[in-house]
Amino acid sequence: MTSIDQQPLGSPFSAAGTAQDVTAGLDLSGTSAVVTGGYSGLGLETTCTLAAAGARVVVPARRPDIARSVLAHVKGCEVVPMDLNDLASVRAAAAHIRDSLARLDLLMAVAGVMATPERRVGPGWEGQLAANHFGHFALACELYPLLAAADGARVVVNSSAGHTLTDIRWHDPHFRTGYDKWLAYGQAKTANALFAVHLDTLGRGDGVRAFSLHPGKIITGLQREMTLQEQIDRGWVDEHGDVIATDFKTPSQGAATGLWAATSPLLADRGGLYLEDCDIAGISAPDASMDDGGVRAYAIDPDAAARLWDLSIAATGTAPITR
């Protein structure tokens, strides 16, 4: 991936595009997908849209009983217990999926947490980096043989404009010297983008291409750790919790970029790119506002992506991907 690749290509869709718009007329019969977080918010919209197009969808879920209840009406959907903060749980879910599928066409990493209170998981990892990045990293590596077997698989990772808050804090990724919930979120979202960059580098020879994206601003369960007053102060909602911000998307619009990444023929033979509003994003200036869109250069830097990959292998004990 070069800076020449990281620029809009003229998609027929826009920020207003919906999940149904980008998948209209699409037949995914015979394909399989894994959607983390696939039973709420953008993940639920993604699951339902893929299933409606004929895909078999597996939803790893931290709350499997709730997931099964929510997805009971979705044809061709299976729920597998999995907690992204628990690597043993991730590996057990991956083993079940490997036993169930011969190949995996789409891995949609939609689940995530945002601006949480300080939490330590595993061997003392910072909780947002663990849930948003390490869990998905381990899952993708465990499922890689299925992705390679698909001969054209795509991995789509939900990052965020929040990546503009900070690069990877190489000196202190787990905030041992003091916690900031928004910097922790920003770092995790930068990690999501860098993960896609290096996974694409490793996987393209096997036909595995990876993308990260900003889905837009949407009120979903992602805000569950924020108080109502925090959301009011940011101009997102009113005192009743109703959205008042004019630049927010619906869940269907929020899921559209991920589904476009997963299915658009315009992205054939491309990968390692950061997307927004159903197109490739441009590179943003270091001092540009988060609301102006684009991706910071540090979030798509191939050397940083390789460095994070090595850090993630060492942290999780995951076996390296080999062809």
Salt bridges, closest charged atoms under 4 A:
ASP65 OD1 - ARG68 NH1 3.67
GLU78 OE1 - ARG56 NH2 3.75
GLU78 OE2 - HIS96 NE2 2.76
ASP105 OD1 - ARG103 NH2 3.19
GLU118 OE2 - ARG120 NH2 2.81
GLU142 OE2 - ARG91 NE 3.36
GLU142 OE1 - ARG98 NH1 3.15
ASP172 OD2 - ARG169 NH2 3.09
ASP200 OD2 - ARG204 NH2 2.75
ASP200 OD1 - ARG209 NE 2.76
ASP206 OD1 - ARG323 NE 3.08
GLU225 OE2 - ARG119 NH2 2.83
GLU230 OE2 - LYS181 NZ 2.60
GLU239 OE2 - HIS240 NE2 3.80
ASP247 OD2 - LYS217 NZ 2.94
ASP277 OD1 - LYS249 NZ 2.80
ASP291 OD1 - LYS217 NZ 2.93
